[in-house]
């Protein structure tokens, strides 16, 4: 039962990240804190790059939520959290890269 609860939470966050990623991609850059946009000149390019990366990061939640359901062992949630951490660091790196490109720094 705990596997389904963990998966449900992870899938819920995945849906949120997909929705926010699509909104940002379509131009709602006001969802990103204004501090992170202080020097951005190309708001459209910034929104598309940020939204794409943010939406794709939902895969992190989906993969991590699926691992306990597939493995169905006691250690599967720990493994899912480790996988989540690795992918999350990757997507943070990508967000920092976008910030550096469009905002001239983090």
VENSUL-V217381 format. One record per residue. N is the residue number from 1. RES is the residue in one letter. PSI is psi in whole degrees, -180 to 180 (none if undefined). BURIAL is + if it has 24 or more other C-alpha atoms within 12 Angstrom, else -. D_LAST is the distance of its C-alpha to the last C-alpha in Angstrom with 2 decimals. Layout:
# VENSUL-V217381
n = <N,N>
res = <RES,RES>
psi = <PSI,PSI>
burial = <BURIAL,BURIAL>
d_last = <D_LAST,D_LAST>
This chain:
# VENSUL-V217381
n = <1,2,3,4,5,6,7,8,9,10,11,12,13,14,15,16,17,18,19,20,21,22,23,24,25,26,27,28,29,30,31,32,33,34,35,36,37,38,39,40,41,42,43,44,45,46,47,48,49,50,51,52,53,54,55,56,57,58,59,60,61,62,63,64,65,66,67,68,69,70,71,72,73,74,75,76,77,78,79,80,81,82,83,84,85,86,87,88,89,90,91,92,93,94,95,96,97,98,99,100,101,102,103,104,105,106>
res = <X,X,X,X,X,X,X,X,X,X,X,X,X,X,X,X,X,X,X,X,X,X,X,X,X,X,X,X,X,X,X,X,X,X,X,X,X,X,X,X,X,X,X,X,X,X,X,X,X,X,X,X,X,X,X,X,X,X,X,X,X,X,X,X,X,X,X,X,X,X,X,X,X,X,X,X,X,X,X,X,X,X,X,X,X,X,X,X,X,X,X,X,X,X,X,X,X,X,X,X,X,X,X,X,X,X>
psi = <-36,-26,-40,-37,-45,-46,-41,-41,-45,-41,-35,-45,-35,-43,-43,-45,-37,-47,-49,-36,-43,-44,-44,-41,-37,5,-2,62,-10,-11,-17,136,137,-29,-35,-2,16,-37,11,125,-38,81,-36,-47,-40,-47,-41,-44,-45,-45,-40,-47,-42,-43,-41,-25,-14,-24,-33,-46,-40,-44,-46,-33,-28,-27,-50,-31,-34,-47,-41,44,169,-36,1,-33,-39,-45,-41,-39,-39,-45,-43,-45,-43,-49,-37,-41,-40,-47,-31,-41,-43,-40,-43,-37,-42,-43,-42,-39,-47,-25,6,40,175,none>
burial = <-,-,+,-,-,+,+,-,-,+,+,-,+,+,-,-,+,+,-,+,+,+,-,+,+,-,-,-,+,-,-,+,-,-,-,+,+,-,-,+,-,-,+,-,-,+,+,+,+,+,+,+,+,+,+,+,+,+,+,+,+,+,+,+,+,+,+,+,+,-,-,-,-,-,-,+,+,-,-,+,+,-,+,+,-,-,-,+,-,-,+,-,-,-,+,-,-,+,+,-,-,+,+,-,-,->
d_last = <41.22,38.04,36.78,37.13,35.34,32.36,32.37,32.72,29.69,27.58,29.02,28.40,24.66,24.80,26.49,23.95,21.04,23.22,24.09,20.61,19.47,22.48,21.97,18.40,19.73,22.58,20.59,19.99,16.35,17.30,17.01,13.21,12.31,12.55,9.73,7.34,9.81,10.46,10.51,11.47,14.98,16.04,15.92,18.44,16.76,13.43,15.64,17.68,15.08,13.28,16.81,18.28,15.92,16.19,19.93,20.42,18.91,22.09,23.94,22.61,24.49,27.51,27.98,27.65,30.04,32.51,32.83,34.98,37.11,37.85,38.33,40.06,40.14,39.25,36.40,34.86,32.52,31.20,30.75,29.01,26.51,25.86,25.41,23.08,20.91,20.82,19.95,17.35,15.50,15.91,14.49,11.40,10.95,11.69,9.28,6.31,8.47,8.92,5.50,5.74,9.30,9.62,7.10,7.17,3.76,0.00>
